[in-house]
């Protein structure tokens, strides 16, 4: 059997060839587990290596630790066919693996600096246990040069082997969104780069087995690393622009959503919706800022966009406060219901969500806050630290203000007429997700406030 590092680009064209290779995915979170399942579906025998025993136990039971379309079916099918297994034991998985895919988290610390300790620790473990001829494909989001320096150096030091000679090393970032990970992994263009041509050919052979999208080669790994960060910072900057325009509209008495719709009829104008930016986008911006500062470069626009978007949290509270003034009520000792805790609409995922910070801000001002999210059970919300009620009706009952923090589709179908009956009069609604039409809210008797809805806040 050809070693993984020596694979030619079209060497894995059928399942029979793939069955000859063992593969380990290191880090089986929201991106890692779908990747592992797709590789298993392609025919590889796959180990899911994760430090979390709960995650490992859930996977081996055929139960995904999180909700993701298609994932449960993929996992159950491949478990049944004996092609996938989860473990916390690196010595069980890595020594027999021909290919290792690294998808561990790369967070930022409390000072918003890049923290690569998880990645470094994983690479050390891999190096201590991998065999000669292994192909490693890094898919974690990292700053430019991290794969060529920290990853390569840690692997070489811990293994005693040399990258490009004894093992292959490639980088191909994950480009997928929660709620559509399987679809995105199968269809999006995959950026790929490697330490040398041999590693590049081998990595492309593996990636071709799970994607119908184009494989886009770039010059080197730091270019691929930069491309992933640039695409997310681009979105962060554009949301910051939307948030600035929304702030202006609130003061000027303009409905931003109507102005946006008109402006976007120009083919080169693509204004986004305003809102609180959560999830991985803020983290990726800080990864880039950290790397730039180490080079003595100040990314002024990137940093300013982060500040603008971070400030949106306090602006959201200002809208709540303004709504209470219009109701001639104080925020202190009021009751506020917050709808939605996910980091974005229509997904069950709170990682990176700033809704809890908004709830804390309102509680700090003396309000009693309860939350509801249709994607989470009452117990799950409690375990996450949210003050919750069992049902939407109980959450809203007796409240002074309804804050729509996340634009889940279910919230678009809310009956404002039924909700206002449950609330204290006069009742307010603060729409941070632009899903309630202001005139409909006011027709039902609500005092309405919304991000960028200046025509109702002037």
BAVEXSE-109250 format. One record per residue (C-alpha): residue in three letters; chain; y negated, x negated, z negated; residue number from 1. Coordinates in steps of 0.25 Angstrom, whole numbers, plus 5000, padded with zeros to 4 digits. Each point is the difference from the previous one (the first is absolute). Last residue first. Example, Ala and Ser with C-alpha at 12.3 -4.5 7.8 and 13.67 -1.06 7.14 Angstrom:
2
<"SER"; "A"; <5004; 4945; 4971>; 2>
<"ALA"; "A"; <5014; 5006; 4998>; 1>
***
This chain:
458
<"UNK"; "A"; <4760; 5149; 4934>; 458>
<"UNK"; "A"; <5015; 5001; 4996>; 457>
<"UNK"; "A"; <5005; 5010; 5010>; 456>
<"UNK"; "A"; <4994; 4994; 5013>; 455>
<"UNK"; "A"; <5004; 4987; 4995>; 454>
<"UNK"; "A"; <5015; 5001; 5002>; 453>
<"UNK"; "A"; <5002; 4985; 5000>; 452>
<"UNK"; "A"; <5010; 5000; 4989>; 451>
<"UNK"; "A"; <5001; 5015; 4995>; 450>
<"UNK"; "A"; <4994; 5009; 4991>; 449>
<"UNK"; "A"; <5001; 5015; 4999>; 448>
<"UNK"; "A"; <4996; 5010; 4989>; 447>
<"UNK"; "A"; <5011; 5011; 5002>; 446>
<"UNK"; "A"; <4998; 5014; 5002>; 445>
<"UNK"; "A"; <5011; 5004; 5011>; 444>
<"UNK"; "A"; <4989; 4999; 5010>; 443>
<"UNK"; "A"; <4996; 4986; 4995>; 442>
<"UNK"; "A"; <5014; 4995; 5002>; 441>
<"UNK"; "A"; <5001; 5005; 5014>; 440>
<"UNK"; "A"; <4986; 4995; 5003>; 439>
<"UNK"; "A"; <5004; 4986; 4996>; 438>
<"UNK"; "A"; <5012; 4999; 5008>; 437>
<"UNK"; "A"; <5011; 4994; 4991>; 436>
<"UNK"; "A"; <5008; 4988; 5006>; 435>
<"UNK"; "A"; <4990; 4989; 4999>; 434>
<"UNK"; "A"; <5008; 4991; 4991>; 433>
<"UNK"; "A"; <4990; 4998; 4988>; 432>
<"UNK"; "A"; <4998; 5015; 4998>; 431>
<"UNK"; "A"; <4993; 5004; 4987>; 430>
<"UNK"; "A"; <5002; 5015; 4997>; 429>
<"UNK"; "A"; <4991; 5006; 4989>; 428>
<"UNK"; "A"; <5002; 5013; 4992>; 427>
<"UNK"; "A"; <4989; 5009; 4994>; 426>
<"UNK"; "A"; <5009; 5005; 4994>; 425>
<"UNK"; "A"; <5012; 4995; 4993>; 424>
<"UNK"; "A"; <5012; 4999; 5009>; 423>
<"UNK"; "A"; <5012; 5008; 5003>; 422>
<"UNK"; "A"; <4993; 5010; 5009>; 421>
<"UNK"; "A"; <4994; 4989; 5007>; 420>
<"UNK"; "A"; <5014; 4995; 5004>; 419>
<"UNK"; "A"; <5005; 5013; 5006>; 418>
<"UNK"; "A"; <4988; 5001; 5010>; 417>
<"UNK"; "A"; <5000; 4986; 5003>; 416>
<"UNK"; "A"; <5014; 5002; 5005>; 415>
<"UNK"; "A"; <5005; 4986; 5003>; 414>
<"UNK"; "A"; <5006; 4997; 5014>; 413>
<"UNK"; "A"; <4993; 4987; 5002>; 412>
<"UNK"; "A"; <5005; 4995; 4986>; 411>
<"UNK"; "A"; <5014; 5001; 5006>; 410>
<"UNK"; "A"; <4996; 4990; 5011>; 409>
<"UNK"; "A"; <4997; 4990; 4990>; 408>
<"UNK"; "A"; <4986; 4995; 5000>; 407>
<"UNK"; "A"; <4999; 4992; 4987>; 406>
<"UNK"; "A"; <4989; 5001; 4990>; 405>
<"UNK"; "A"; <4997; 5015; 5000>; 404>
<"UNK"; "A"; <4992; 5002; 4987>; 403>
<"UNK"; "A"; <5000; 5014; 4994>; 402>
<"UNK"; "A"; <4989; 5002; 4990>; 401>
<"UNK"; "A"; <4998; 5009; 4988>; 400>
<"UNK"; "A"; <5015; 5002; 4996>; 399>
<"UNK"; "A"; <5006; 5012; 4993>; 398>
<"UNK"; "A"; <5013; 5000; 5008>; 397>
<"UNK"; "A"; <5000; 4989; 5011>; 396>
<"UNK"; "A"; <5011; 4992; 4995>; 395>
<"UNK"; "A"; <5008; 5012; 4995>; 394>
<"UNK"; "A"; <4999; 5006; 5014>; 393>
<"UNK"; "A"; <5004; 4987; 5007>; 392>
<"UNK"; "A"; <5013; 4999; 4991>; 391>
<"UNK"; "A"; <5005; 4992; 4989>; 390>
<"UNK"; "A"; <4987; 4994; 4995>; 389>
<"UNK"; "A"; <4996; 4985; 5000>; 388>
<"UNK"; "A"; <4992; 4990; 4992>; 387>
<"UNK"; "A"; <5004; 4988; 5009>; 386>
<"UNK"; "A"; <5007; 4987; 4994>; 385>
<"UNK"; "A"; <5010; 4998; 5011>; 384>
<"UNK"; "A"; <5011; 5005; 4991>; 383>
<"UNK"; "A"; <4992; 5013; 4998>; 382>
<"UNK"; "A"; <4999; 5002; 5015>; 381>
<"UNK"; "A"; <5015; 4998; 5002>; 380>
<"UNK"; "A"; <5003; 5010; 4989>; 379>
<"UNK"; "A"; <4991; 5011; 5007>; 378>
<"UNK"; "A"; <5007; 4997; 5013>; 377>
<"UNK"; "A"; <4993; 4992; 5011>; 376>
<"UNK"; "A"; <4998; 5003; 5015>; 375>
<"UNK"; "A"; <4993; 5013; 4997>; 374>
<"UNK"; "A"; <4989; 4993; 4992>; 373>
<"UNK"; "A"; <4993; 5005; 4988>; 372>
<"UNK"; "A"; <4990; 4994; 4991>; 371>
<"UNK"; "A"; <4993; 5004; 4986>; 370>
<"UNK"; "A"; <4987; 4995; 4995>; 369>
<"UNK"; "A"; <4992; 5003; 4987>; 368>
<"UNK"; "A"; <4986; 4995; 5002>; 367>
<"UNK"; "A"; <4993; 4991; 4991>; 366>
<"UNK"; "A"; <4993; 4990; 5009>; 365>
<"UNK"; "A"; <5011; 4991; 4998>; 364>
<"UNK"; "A"; <5010; 5011; 5004>; 363>
<"UNK"; "A"; <4993; 5000; 5014>; 362>
<"UNK"; "A"; <5001; 4985; 5002>; 361>
<"UNK"; "A"; <5014; 5000; 4995>; 360>
<"UNK"; "A"; <5004; 5011; 5011>; 359>
<"UNK"; "A"; <4992; 4992; 5010>; 358>
<"UNK"; "A"; <5008; 4987; 4996>; 357>
<"UNK"; "A"; <5013; 5009; 5001>; 356>
<"UNK"; "A"; <4996; 5004; 5014>; 355>
<"UNK"; "A"; <4999; 4985; 5004>; 354>
<"UNK"; "A"; <5014; 5000; 5007>; 353>
<"UNK"; "A"; <5005; 4986; 5003>; 352>
<"UNK"; "A"; <5014; 5004; 4997>; 351>
<"UNK"; "A"; <5000; 5015; 4998>; 350>
<"UNK"; "A"; <5011; 5003; 5011>; 349>
<"UNK"; "A"; <5005; 5014; 5004>; 348>
<"UNK"; "A"; <4994; 5001; 5014>; 347>
<"UNK"; "A"; <4992; 5012; 5006>; 346>
<"UNK"; "A"; <4986; 4994; 4999>; 345>
<"UNK"; "A"; <4997; 4987; 4995>; 344>
<"UNK"; "A"; <5001; 4991; 4987>; 343>
<"UNK"; "A"; <5007; 5012; 4993>; 342>
<"UNK"; "A"; <4994; 5007; 4988>; 341>
<"UNK"; "A"; <4996; 5014; 5006>; 340>
<"UNK"; "A"; <4992; 5011; 4994>; 339>
<"UNK"; "A"; <4991; 4997; 4988>; 338>
<"UNK"; "A"; <4997; 5012; 4991>; 337>
<"UNK"; "A"; <4988; 4998; 4991>; 336>
<"UNK"; "A"; <4997; 5007; 4986>; 335>
<"UNK"; "A"; <4987; 4998; 4994>; 334>
<"UNK"; "A"; <4997; 4994; 4986>; 333>
<"UNK"; "A"; <4990; 4991; 5006>; 332>
<"UNK"; "A"; <4997; 5003; 5014>; 331>
<"UNK"; "A"; <4989; 5009; 4996>; 330>
<"UNK"; "A"; <4998; 5013; 5007>; 329>
<"UNK"; "A"; <4988; 5006; 5008>; 328>
<"UNK"; "A"; <5009; 5003; 5012>; 327>
<"UNK"; "A"; <4991; 4991; 5008>; 326>
<"UNK"; "A"; <5000; 4990; 4990>; 325>
<"UNK"; "A"; <5016; 5000; 5000>; 324>
<"UNK"; "A"; <5000; 4998; 5015>; 323>
<"UNK"; "A"; <4991; 4988; 4998>; 322>
<"UNK"; "A"; <5009; 4994; 4990>; 321>
<"UNK"; "A"; <5012; 5002; 5009>; 320>
<"UNK"; "A"; <4992; 4994; 5012>; 319>
<"UNK"; "A"; <4996; 4988; 4991>; 318>
<"UNK"; "A"; <5015; 4998; 4996>; 317>
<"UNK"; "A"; <5003; 4998; 5015>; 316>
<"UNK"; "A"; <4988; 4991; 5001>; 315>
<"UNK"; "A"; <5007; 4991; 4989>; 314>
<"UNK"; "A"; <5013; 4999; 5008>; 313>
<"UNK"; "A"; <4992; 4998; 5013>; 312>
<"UNK"; "A"; <4995; 4987; 4994>; 311>
<"UNK"; "A"; <5013; 4993; 5003>; 310>
<"UNK"; "A"; <4998; 5003; 5014>; 309>
<"UNK"; "A"; <4986; 4994; 5001>; 308>
<"UNK"; "A"; <5004; 4988; 4992>; 307>
<"UNK"; "A"; <5012; 4998; 5009>; 306>
<"UNK"; "A"; <4992; 5001; 5013>; 305>
<"UNK"; "A"; <4990; 4990; 4994>; 304>
<"UNK"; "A"; <5011; 4990; 4998>; 303>
<"UNK"; "A"; <5006; 5002; 5014>; 302>
<"UNK"; "A"; <4985; 4999; 5006>; 301>
<"UNK"; "A"; <4997; 4988; 4992>; 300>
<"UNK"; "A"; <5013; 4992; 5003>; 299>
<"UNK"; "A"; <4995; 4987; 4993>; 298>
<"UNK"; "A"; <5007; 4987; 5005>; 297>
<"UNK"; "A"; <5002; 4988; 4991>; 296>
<"UNK"; "A"; <5015; 4999; 5004>; 295>
<"UNK"; "A"; <5005; 5005; 4987>; 294>
<"UNK"; "A"; <4990; 5011; 5001>; 293>
<"UNK"; "A"; <5006; 5005; 5013>; 292>
<"UNK"; "A"; <5014; 5000; 4994>; 291>
<"UNK"; "A"; <4995; 5009; 4988>; 290>
<"UNK"; "A"; <4992; 5009; 5009>; 289>
<"UNK"; "A"; <5013; 5002; 5009>; 288>
<"UNK"; "A"; <5009; 5004; 4989>; 287>
<"UNK"; "A"; <4988; 5009; 4994>; 286>
<"UNK"; "A"; <5000; 5008; 5013>; 285>
<"UNK"; "A"; <5015; 5001; 5000>; 284>
<"UNK"; "A"; <4999; 5006; 4986>; 283>
<"UNK"; "A"; <4989; 5010; 5003>; 282>
<"UNK"; "A"; <5009; 5005; 5012>; 281>
<"UNK"; "A"; <5013; 5001; 4993>; 280>
<"UNK"; "A"; <4998; 5013; 4993>; 279>
<"UNK"; "A"; <4987; 5007; 4997>; 278>
<"UNK"; "A"; <4986; 5002; 5007>; 277>
<"UNK"; "A"; <4992; 5011; 4994>; 276>
<"UNK"; "A"; <4995; 5008; 5011>; 275>
<"UNK"; "A"; <4992; 5001; 5013>; 274>
<"UNK"; "A"; <5007; 5005; 5013>; 273>
<"UNK"; "A"; <4999; 4990; 5012>; 272>
<"UNK"; "A"; <4990; 4998; 5011>; 271>
<"UNK"; "A"; <5006; 4996; 5013>; 270>
<"UNK"; "A"; <4989; 4998; 5010>; 269>
<"UNK"; "A"; <5003; 4994; 5013>; 268>
<"UNK"; "A"; <5003; 5013; 5008>; 267>
<"UNK"; "A"; <4988; 5007; 4994>; 266>
<"UNK"; "A"; <5005; 5014; 4996>; 265>
<"UNK"; "A"; <5002; 4992; 4987>; 264>
<"UNK"; "A"; <4985; 5003; 4996>; 263>
<"UNK"; "A"; <5001; 5015; 5001>; 262>
<"UNK"; "A"; <5013; 5000; 4991>; 261>
<"UNK"; "A"; <4993; 4990; 4990>; 260>
<"UNK"; "A"; <4987; 5008; 4999>; 259>
<"UNK"; "A"; <5009; 5013; 4997>; 258>
<"UNK"; "A"; <5008; 4992; 4989>; 257>
<"UNK"; "A"; <4987; 4994; 4995>; 256>
<"UNK"; "A"; <4994; 5013; 4997>; 255>
<"UNK"; "A"; <4985; 4996; 4999>; 254>
<"UNK"; "A"; <4991; 5003; 4988>; 253>
<"UNK"; "A"; <4993; 4986; 5000>; 252>
<"UNK"; "A"; <5005; 4996; 4986>; 251>
<"UNK"; "A"; <5015; 5004; 5003>; 250>
<"UNK"; "A"; <4999; 4995; 5014>; 249>
<"UNK"; "A"; <4996; 4986; 4996>; 248>
<"UNK"; "A"; <5012; 4999; 4990>; 247>
<"UNK"; "A"; <5009; 5005; 5011>; 246>
<"UNK"; "A"; <4994; 4989; 5010>; 245>
<"UNK"; "A"; <5003; 4990; 4989>; 244>
<"UNK"; "A"; <5014; 5005; 4998>; 243>
<"UNK"; "A"; <5003; 5000; 5015>; 242>
<"UNK"; "A"; <4995; 4986; 5001>; 241>
<"UNK"; "A"; <5009; 4996; 4989>; 240>
<"UNK"; "A"; <5012; 5007; 5007>; 239>
<"UNK"; "A"; <4997; 4991; 5012>; 238>
<"UNK"; "A"; <5000; 4988; 4991>; 237>
<"UNK"; "A"; <5013; 5003; 4994>; 236>
<"UNK"; "A"; <5006; 5004; 5013>; 235>
<"UNK"; "A"; <4997; 4986; 5006>; 234>
<"UNK"; "A"; <5005; 4994; 4987>; 233>
<"UNK"; "A"; <5013; 5006; 5003>; 232>
<"UNK"; "A"; <5001; 4995; 5014>; 231>
<"UNK"; "A"; <4995; 4986; 4996>; 230>
<"UNK"; "A"; <5010; 4998; 4989>; 229>
<"UNK"; "A"; <5012; 5002; 5010>; 228>
<"UNK"; "A"; <4993; 4991; 5010>; 227>
<"UNK"; "A"; <4997; 4989; 4990>; 226>
<"UNK"; "A"; <5015; 4999; 4997>; 225>
<"UNK"; "A"; <5004; 5000; 5015>; 224>
<"UNK"; "A"; <4989; 4989; 5002>; 223>
<"UNK"; "A"; <5005; 4992; 4988>; 222>
<"UNK"; "A"; <5015; 5001; 5006>; 221>
<"UNK"; "A"; <4996; 4993; 5013>; 220>
<"UNK"; "A"; <4997; 5003; 5014>; 219>
<"UNK"; "A"; <5003; 5015; 5001>; 218>
<"UNK"; "A"; <5012; 5007; 5006>; 217>
<"UNK"; "A"; <4999; 5015; 5001>; 216>
<"UNK"; "A"; <5014; 5007; 4999>; 215>
<"UNK"; "A"; <4997; 5013; 5007>; 214>
<"UNK"; "A"; <5006; 5013; 4994>; 213>
<"UNK"; "A"; <5014; 5005; 5000>; 212>
<"UNK"; "A"; <5003; 4994; 4987>; 211>
<"UNK"; "A"; <5012; 4997; 4991>; 210>
<"UNK"; "A"; <5009; 4991; 5008>; 209>
<"UNK"; "A"; <4988; 4993; 5007>; 208>
<"UNK"; "A"; <4996; 4994; 4986>; 207>
<"UNK"; "A"; <5012; 4992; 4999>; 206>
<"UNK"; "A"; <5000; 4994; 5014>; 205>
<"UNK"; "A"; <4985; 4998; 4998>; 204>
<"UNK"; "A"; <5002; 4992; 4987>; 203>
<"UNK"; "A"; <5011; 4991; 5007>; 202>
<"UNK"; "A"; <4991; 4997; 5012>; 201>
<"UNK"; "A"; <4988; 4997; 4991>; 200>
<"UNK"; "A"; <5008; 4991; 4991>; 199>
<"UNK"; "A"; <5004; 4991; 5012>; 198>
<"UNK"; "A"; <4986; 5000; 5005>; 197>
<"UNK"; "A"; <4995; 4994; 4987>; 196>
<"UNK"; "A"; <4993; 5004; 4987>; 195>
<"UNK"; "A"; <5000; 5015; 5004>; 194>
<"UNK"; "A"; <4992; 5011; 5005>; 193>
<"UNK"; "A"; <5002; 5015; 5002>; 192>
<"UNK"; "A"; <4991; 5013; 5001>; 191>
<"UNK"; "A"; <5008; 5012; 5002>; 190>
<"UNK"; "A"; <4994; 5011; 5008>; 189>
<"UNK"; "A"; <5003; 5013; 4993>; 188>
<"UNK"; "A"; <5011; 5009; 5004>; 187>
<"UNK"; "A"; <5012; 4998; 4991>; 186>
<"UNK"; "A"; <4993; 4995; 4988>; 185>
<"UNK"; "A"; <4990; 5011; 5001>; 184>
<"UNK"; "A"; <5010; 5011; 5001>; 183>
<"UNK"; "A"; <5007; 4995; 4988>; 182>
<"UNK"; "A"; <4987; 4998; 4992>; 181>
<"UNK"; "A"; <4994; 5014; 5002>; 180>
<"UNK"; "A"; <4997; 5005; 4987>; 179>
<"UNK"; "A"; <4995; 4987; 4995>; 178>
<"UNK"; "A"; <4993; 4992; 5011>; 177>
<"UNK"; "A"; <5006; 4989; 5009>; 176>
<"UNK"; "A"; <4996; 4987; 5006>; 175>
<"UNK"; "A"; <5010; 4990; 4992>; 174>
<"UNK"; "A"; <4996; 4986; 5004>; 173>
<"UNK"; "A"; <5009; 4990; 5008>; 172>
<"UNK"; "A"; <5000; 4986; 4995>; 171>
<"UNK"; "A"; <5011; 4990; 5004>; 170>
<"UNK"; "A"; <5008; 4988; 4994>; 169>
<"UNK"; "A"; <5013; 4995; 5004>; 168>
<"UNK"; "A"; <5009; 4991; 4992>; 167>
<"UNK"; "A"; <5006; 4986; 5000>; 166>
<"UNK"; "A"; <4990; 4994; 5011>; 165>
<"UNK"; "A"; <4989; 5010; 5001>; 164>
<"UNK"; "A"; <4997; 5000; 4985>; 163>
<"UNK"; "A"; <5007; 4988; 4993>; 162>
<"UNK"; "A"; <5010; 5001; 4989>; 161>
<"UNK"; "A"; <5000; 4996; 4986>; 160>
<"UNK"; "A"; <5001; 5014; 4996>; 159>
<"UNK"; "A"; <4990; 5001; 4989>; 158>
<"UNK"; "A"; <4990; 4991; 5006>; 157>
<"UNK"; "A"; <5002; 5005; 5015>; 156>
<"UNK"; "A"; <4998; 5015; 4996>; 155>
<"UNK"; "A"; <4988; 4997; 4991>; 154>
<"UNK"; "A"; <4993; 4992; 5011>; 153>
<"UNK"; "A"; <5003; 5010; 5011>; 152>
<"UNK"; "A"; <4995; 5012; 4992>; 151>
<"UNK"; "A"; <4988; 4993; 4993>; 150>
<"UNK"; "A"; <4995; 4993; 5013>; 149>
<"UNK"; "A"; <5004; 5005; 5013>; 148>
<"UNK"; "A"; <5002; 5015; 4995>; 147>
<"UNK"; "A"; <4987; 4999; 4992>; 146>
<"UNK"; "A"; <4992; 4995; 5012>; 145>
<"UNK"; "A"; <4992; 5013; 5002>; 144>
<"UNK"; "A"; <5001; 5009; 4988>; 143>
<"UNK"; "A"; <5012; 5008; 4997>; 142>
<"UNK"; "A"; <5007; 5014; 5003>; 141>
<"UNK"; "A"; <5015; 4999; 4998>; 140>
<"UNK"; "A"; <5008; 4999; 5013>; 139>
<"UNK"; "A"; <5006; 4986; 4999>; 138>
<"UNK"; "A"; <5012; 4998; 5009>; 137>
<"UNK"; "A"; <5010; 4989; 4995>; 136>
<"UNK"; "A"; <5011; 4996; 5009>; 135>
<"UNK"; "A"; <5011; 4992; 4993>; 134>
<"UNK"; "A"; <5007; 4988; 5007>; 133>
<"UNK"; "A"; <5003; 4993; 4987>; 132>
<"UNK"; "A"; <5003; 5009; 4989>; 131>
<"UNK"; "A"; <4991; 5008; 4990>; 130>
<"UNK"; "A"; <5001; 5000; 4985>; 129>
<"UNK"; "A"; <4990; 4991; 4994>; 128>
<"UNK"; "A"; <4990; 5002; 5011>; 127>
<"UNK"; "A"; <5001; 5015; 4999>; 126>
<"UNK"; "A"; <4997; 5000; 4985>; 125>
<"UNK"; "A"; <4988; 4991; 5003>; 124>
<"UNK"; "A"; <4995; 5009; 5011>; 123>
<"UNK"; "A"; <5001; 5012; 4990>; 122>
<"UNK"; "A"; <4992; 4993; 4990>; 121>
<"UNK"; "A"; <4989; 4996; 5009>; 120>
<"UNK"; "A"; <4999; 5014; 5006>; 119>
<"UNK"; "A"; <4999; 5006; 4986>; 118>
<"UNK"; "A"; <4990; 4989; 4996>; 117>
<"UNK"; "A"; <4991; 5002; 5012>; 116>
<"UNK"; "A"; <4989; 5007; 4993>; 115>
<"UNK"; "A"; <4987; 5001; 5008>; 114>
<"UNK"; "A"; <4987; 5001; 4992>; 113>
<"UNK"; "A"; <4994; 5014; 4996>; 112>
<"UNK"; "A"; <4997; 4995; 4986>; 111>
<"UNK"; "A"; <5010; 5009; 4994>; 110>
<"UNK"; "A"; <5011; 4994; 5010>; 109>
<"UNK"; "A"; <5003; 5003; 5014>; 108>
<"UNK"; "A"; <5013; 5004; 5005>; 107>
<"UNK"; "A"; <5010; 4994; 5010>; 106>
<"UNK"; "A"; <5012; 5009; 4999>; 105>
<"UNK"; "A"; <5014; 4994; 5006>; 104>
<"UNK"; "A"; <5004; 5003; 5014>; 103>
<"UNK"; "A"; <5009; 4987; 5003>; 102>
<"UNK"; "A"; <5010; 5002; 5011>; 101>
<"UNK"; "A"; <5012; 4990; 4999>; 100>
<"UNK"; "A"; <5010; 4998; 5011>; 99>
<"UNK"; "A"; <5014; 4993; 4999>; 98>
<"UNK"; "A"; <5003; 5005; 4987>; 97>
<"UNK"; "A"; <5012; 4995; 4992>; 96>
<"UNK"; "A"; <4993; 4992; 4990>; 95>
<"UNK"; "A"; <4989; 5010; 4999>; 94>
<"UNK"; "A"; <5007; 5013; 4995>; 93>
<"UNK"; "A"; <5008; 4998; 4988>; 92>
<"UNK"; "A"; <4993; 4988; 4994>; 91>
<"UNK"; "A"; <4987; 5008; 5001>; 90>
<"UNK"; "A"; <5005; 5010; 4991>; 89>
<"UNK"; "A"; <4991; 5012; 4999>; 88>
<"UNK"; "A"; <5009; 5008; 5010>; 87>
<"UNK"; "A"; <4999; 5011; 5010>; 86>
<"UNK"; "A"; <5011; 5002; 5011>; 85>
<"UNK"; "A"; <5000; 5003; 5014>; 84>
<"UNK"; "A"; <5010; 5001; 5012>; 83>
<"UNK"; "A"; <5012; 5007; 4993>; 82>
<"UNK"; "A"; <5000; 5012; 5009>; 81>
<"UNK"; "A"; <4997; 5010; 4989>; 80>
<"UNK"; "A"; <4988; 4991; 4995>; 79>
<"UNK"; "A"; <4995; 5000; 5014>; 78>
<"UNK"; "A"; <5000; 5015; 5001>; 77>
<"UNK"; "A"; <4994; 5002; 4987>; 76>
<"UNK"; "A"; <4988; 4990; 5002>; 75>
<"UNK"; "A"; <4997; 5006; 5014>; 74>
<"UNK"; "A"; <5000; 5014; 4995>; 73>
<"UNK"; "A"; <4991; 4997; 4988>; 72>
<"UNK"; "A"; <4990; 4992; 5009>; 71>
<"UNK"; "A"; <4998; 5011; 5010>; 70>
<"UNK"; "A"; <4986; 5003; 4994>; 69>
<"UNK"; "A"; <4996; 4992; 4988>; 68>
<"UNK"; "A"; <5000; 5005; 4986>; 67>
<"UNK"; "A"; <5003; 4989; 4990>; 66>
<"UNK"; "A"; <5011; 4993; 4992>; 65>
<"UNK"; "A"; <5009; 5004; 5011>; 64>
<"UNK"; "A"; <5013; 5006; 4995>; 63>
<"UNK"; "A"; <5014; 4995; 5006>; 62>
<"UNK"; "A"; <5005; 4996; 4987>; 61>
<"UNK"; "A"; <5000; 4986; 5003>; 60>
<"UNK"; "A"; <4985; 5001; 5004>; 59>
<"UNK"; "A"; <4997; 5007; 4986>; 58>
<"UNK"; "A"; <5007; 4989; 4992>; 57>
<"UNK"; "A"; <4992; 4989; 5008>; 56>
<"UNK"; "A"; <4987; 5007; 4997>; 55>
<"UNK"; "A"; <5003; 5002; 4986>; 54>
<"UNK"; "A"; <5005; 4985; 4998>; 53>
<"UNK"; "A"; <4986; 4995; 5005>; 52>
<"UNK"; "A"; <5001; 4986; 5005>; 51>
<"UNK"; "A"; <5004; 5004; 5014>; 50>
<"UNK"; "A"; <5010; 4995; 5011>; 49>
<"UNK"; "A"; <5004; 5010; 5010>; 48>
<"UNK"; "A"; <5012; 4994; 5007>; 47>
<"UNK"; "A"; <5003; 5003; 5014>; 46>
<"UNK"; "A"; <5012; 5000; 5009>; 45>
<"UNK"; "A"; <4994; 5000; 5014>; 44>
<"UNK"; "A"; <5003; 5012; 5010>; 43>
<"UNK"; "A"; <4986; 5005; 5004>; 42>
<"UNK"; "A"; <5001; 5011; 4989>; 41>
<"UNK"; "A"; <5001; 4988; 4990>; 40>
<"UNK"; "A"; <4987; 4995; 5006>; 39>
<"UNK"; "A"; <4993; 5013; 4999>; 38>
<"UNK"; "A"; <5005; 5002; 4986>; 37>
<"UNK"; "A"; <4995; 4987; 4996>; 36>
<"UNK"; "A"; <4986; 5002; 5006>; 35>
<"UNK"; "A"; <4999; 5014; 4993>; 34>
<"UNK"; "A"; <5004; 4993; 4987>; 33>
<"UNK"; "A"; <4989; 4989; 5002>; 32>
<"UNK"; "A"; <4988; 5008; 5003>; 31>
<"UNK"; "A"; <5000; 5010; 4988>; 30>
<"UNK"; "A"; <5006; 4990; 4991>; 29>
<"UNK"; "A"; <5013; 4992; 5002>; 28>
<"UNK"; "A"; <4995; 4985; 4998>; 27>
<"UNK"; "A"; <5009; 4990; 5007>; 26>
<"UNK"; "A"; <5008; 5005; 5012>; 25>
<"UNK"; "A"; <5013; 4993; 5001>; 24>
<"UNK"; "A"; <5007; 4999; 5013>; 23>
<"UNK"; "A"; <5015; 4997; 5003>; 22>
<"UNK"; "A"; <5003; 4997; 5015>; 21>
<"UNK"; "A"; <5013; 5003; 5008>; 20>
<"UNK"; "A"; <4997; 5015; 5000>; 19>
<"UNK"; "A"; <4988; 4997; 5009>; 18>
<"UNK"; "A"; <5009; 4995; 5012>; 17>
<"UNK"; "A"; <5008; 5013; 5000>; 16>
<"UNK"; "A"; <4987; 5008; 4998>; 15>
<"UNK"; "A"; <4995; 4996; 5014>; 14>
<"UNK"; "A"; <4988; 4992; 5005>; 13>
<"UNK"; "A"; <5000; 4989; 4989>; 12>
<"UNK"; "A"; <5000; 4988; 5009>; 11>
<"UNK"; "A"; <4988; 5004; 5008>; 10>
<"UNK"; "A"; <4990; 4991; 4994>; 9>
<"UNK"; "A"; <5009; 4988; 4998>; 8>
<"UNK"; "A"; <5006; 4998; 4986>; 7>
<"UNK"; "A"; <5000; 4986; 4995>; 6>
<"UNK"; "A"; <4993; 5002; 4986>; 5>
<"UNK"; "A"; <5011; 5011; 4998>; 4>
<"UNK"; "A"; <5011; 4991; 5002>; 3>
<"UNK"; "A"; <5009; 5003; 5012>; 2>
<"UNK"; "A"; <5014; 5005; 4996>; 1>
***
